[in-house]
Amino acid sequence: MTENVKRVLLVDDDEVIREVLSAVLTKNGYLVETAGNGKEGLERLSSAFYDHIVTDIDMPVMDGLSFLQELKLREVDAIVTVISGHSELDNVSKAFKLGATDFLAKPFQSDEEVLLTLRQAEEKHELQKENYRLHQELEGKYFFHNIVARSRSMLSIFETITKIADYKTTVLITGESGTGKELIAKAIHYNSIRKNKTMVDVNCGGIPETLLESELFGYVKGAFTDAQRSKKGLFEEADGGTLFLDEIGDMPLLLQVKLLRALQEEEIRPLGHSQSVKVDVRIIAATAKNLREAVDQKNFRDDLFYRINVLSIEVPPLRNRREDIPLLIDYFVNKYNKKLGTEIEGVDKSCMQRFMDYGWPGNVRELENVIERCMALGDVNVITCKHLPMEIHQGAAVQGFDFGDVGLSIKKNRAKLEKMLITQALADFGGNKTKASAALELSIPALLYKIKEYQIDGVS
């Protein structure tokens, strides 16, 4: 026996089928062992390895689906082909979900059909393994602590995070709202030597000025009227770890002074306390504001700005890294399939073009919200243009809008844009005027009037 001989476990309660298939496979170089039901099959598997498992679905003692469930639990690495009659197609679908690669319909038409099915199963299995390997490679390259990107600008940020993660130096993350600044901060912390310590985050613009100081530095009992007990501040909670100051540009000027002192001295003084407390905290700050402009306008202290702007990371807006959009869409589709229990496969070609053309003012956060909305409202297994909110249709159109020879005339450009939107809506909905009018938020008579007015071709 050579090393290239494929071992097959044939599981079927029908002795005739076992004999016929065994003869066909043995004659063509396979080494075959048989079992009369799923339980016997599991016993064979406990003492031997098989390249292929060919199993019937309808069997006594342990049927094929129960057998497949057990194979999945045991993580058996074999190519599984199920045998089924035409009346069992529902069970074949269930078998595929349990890990089967192919199926063999009975009655068998020829030896060639049996052999072809096993060869196809092998090819599919190899393709699945290759896809999994490529997916793992992509995940390693393009997935960085829940950040999904393949653009050069974001991959450069991944490299920067890796280089600076272990240093205690303060990091300033800038970028528009929704670009993922908090994810960058978490990636820095969880890839650093501080990852087993606490990361504490605070939105400097989301807490009233009167409370922010006590939140950051803590207080002792009796420090003010409502201080019924002492409370640690966020600096102490993050001791040994990381404190993430989100929207630091919104921090009040008076508190900026105290923050600067805490950063320089590496100690804080809780409200009402007579002594300072040493803290070992790595500071990561983030803002959607232009802090240099805020410094010029006296809304942000220049000394604090220079103190926090030691290592800076600027996260580009999504419109400047459009090559990340398809990868992000796949990521969010997979995420919300699990969350919503849906089986959406992705977006169609026309819809993808809309995503690529749109300006995404809300950046990655807006993209995620749109994907979730489309999946929740969708009625098919692919997201199409009809599922998109109107702002995507309008925004994508404006993105590529050509002012041409009409200049900046609002009246003339309005007509041009209306014609563009109506043409696109009719194309999206296959000429269905009822659906197009609903998407355009026009009455059907108004839509018909404008179709005639703008002489839109191809509409009857």
HELIX and SHEET records of a PDB file:
HELIX    1   1 GLU A   15  LYS A   27  1                                  13    
HELIX    2   2 GLY A   38  LEU A   45  1                                   8    
HELIX    3   3 GLY A   64  LEU A   73  1                                  10    
HELIX    4   4 HIS A   86  GLU A   88  5                                   3    
HELIX    5   5 LEU A   89  LYS A   97  1                                   9    
HELIX    6   6 ASP A  111  TYR A  142  1                                  32    
HELIX    7   7 ARG A  152  ILE A  164  1                                  13    
HELIX    8   8 LYS A  181  TYR A  190  1                                  10    
HELIX    9   9 GLU A  209  PHE A  217  1                                   9    
HELIX   10  10 LEU A  234  GLU A  237  1                                   4    
HELIX   11  11 ILE A  248  ASP A  250  5                                   3    
HELIX   12  12 LEU A  253  GLU A  265  1                                  13    
HELIX   13  13 LEU A  291  ASP A  296  1                                   6    
HELIX   14  14 ASP A  302  ILE A  308  1                                   7    
HELIX   15  15 LEU A  318  ASN A  320  5                                   3    
HELIX   16  16 ARG A  322  ASP A  324  5                                   3    
HELIX   17  17 ILE A  325  LEU A  340  1                                  16    
HELIX   18  18 LYS A  349  ASP A  357  1                                   9    
HELIX   19  19 ASN A  363  LEU A  377  1                                  15    
HELIX   20  20 CYS A  385  HIS A  387  5                                   3    
HELIX   21  21 MET A  390  GLN A  399  1                                  10    
HELIX   22  22 GLY A  404  VAL A  406  5                                   3    
HELIX   23  23 ILE A  410  ASP A  428  1                                  19    
HELIX   24  24 LYS A  433  LEU A  440  1                                   8    
HELIX   25  25 ILE A  444  GLU A  453  1                                  10    
SHEET    1   A 5 LEU A  31  ALA A  35  0                                        
SHEET    2   A 5 ARG A   7  VAL A  11  1                                        
SHEET    3   A 5 HIS A  52  ASP A  56  1                                        
SHEET    4   A 5 ILE A  79  SER A  84  1                                        
SHEET    5   A 5 ASP A 102  ALA A 105  1                                        
SHEET    1   B 2 PHE A 143  PHE A 144  0                                        
SHEET    2   B 2 ILE A 147  VAL A 148 -1                                        
SHEET    1   C 5 MET A 199  ASN A 203  0                                        
SHEET    2   C 5 THR A 242  ASP A 246  1                                        
SHEET    3   C 5 ARG A 282  THR A 287  1                                        
SHEET    4   C 5 VAL A 171  THR A 174  1                                        
SHEET    5   C 5 LEU A 311  GLU A 314  1                                        
SHEET    1   D 2 GLY A 218  TYR A 219  0                                        
SHEET    2   D 2 LYS A 231  LYS A 232 -1                                        
SHEET    1   E 2 GLU A 267  ILE A 268  0                                        
SHEET    2   E 2 VAL A 277  LYS A 278 -1                                        
SHEET    1   F 2 GLY A 346  VAL A 347  0                                        
SHEET    2   F 2 VAL A 382  ILE A 383  1                                        
END                                                                             
